[in-house]
Amino acid sequence: MIRLLLALALVASHSLSVAEEENTVTLQLPPASLEKWYRPANKRDVWLHTMFRLRREMQAVSEYAALEDKARLQKWLARLEKDYLSIGEMVPEWKDELEDGLLGKMQAAAQAGDAGALARLQEKLGKSCQSCHAEYKLTAALRYRAPDFASVKVESEETMEEEDYSRVMSRLSLLLNRVKIAGEDGRQKAAVDALDQLETRLADLGTSCIACHKEESTRESILGAAAKASLAEVRKGLEAGDQKRQGRYLGEFAVGVCADCHAIHRLQSDMRGMLSAD
């Protein structure tokens, strides 16, 4: 099912080529020089913000050309030219692909008040941008904007030692299943011990989320009051020997925490790992 969803997402992005006779999907990786314009290699996502500015500048050029506001049109054309040419400075491998000659022609059309010619030139420039996006937008996003959990360490407050993220995830899965197995089989102490450890490990995990999720409300939505309330109900079910209650709230926790977080992060993270493999 996951592979099917991934395939559909890739097709929808138009960022791939498919060799049907081999039933394979081929992705085009961006030049390595692009990496330094994204975090953590850079303090800011410089490349991303450059793309945002270009989109805004293209819109402003269209609007002021339609309004016949020559002064503001020239202002935004100058910004467009500066940011567009910066692409070649940031990623030298793409410098020869730039349609820099179009910018001079757009300036000339704007000076002459030829809105029709300007629109045609801008459309041509837009198609050039889209052709690059079709090849690289998806892979760039996966490599440089998806979470890189492989490099994350989680510190245990109990032992003060750091563990790899994958090991922490495996441990959480083991503990969750142990609660379920022991609770179902009437081994109350083993189930409660596993639940205690699960809550401790979840608290450790929450500290690693701060690296990306600075707002407390974001972390709260996954690991906050709702998750704690579900586990509190699991504990009550274990203490009362109520298997129905245990199962209901353990399932609620698994969906509200594990599944929801995985739905947001896991597929992107796995794809990043595949695309970043040597």
Secondary structure by P-SEA (a helix, b strand, c coil): caaaaaaaaaaaaccccccccccbbbbbbcccccccccccccccaaaaaaaaaaaaaaaaaaaaaaacaaaaaaaaaaaaaaaaaaccccccccccccaaaaaaaaaaaaaacaaaaaaaaaaaaaaaaaaaaaccaaaaaaaccccccccbbbbbccccccccaaaaaaaaaaaaaaaaaaaaacaaaaaaaaaaaaaaaaaaaaaaaccccccaaaaaacccaaaaaaaaaaaaaaaaccaaaaaaaaaaaaaacaaaaaaacaaaaaaaaaaacc
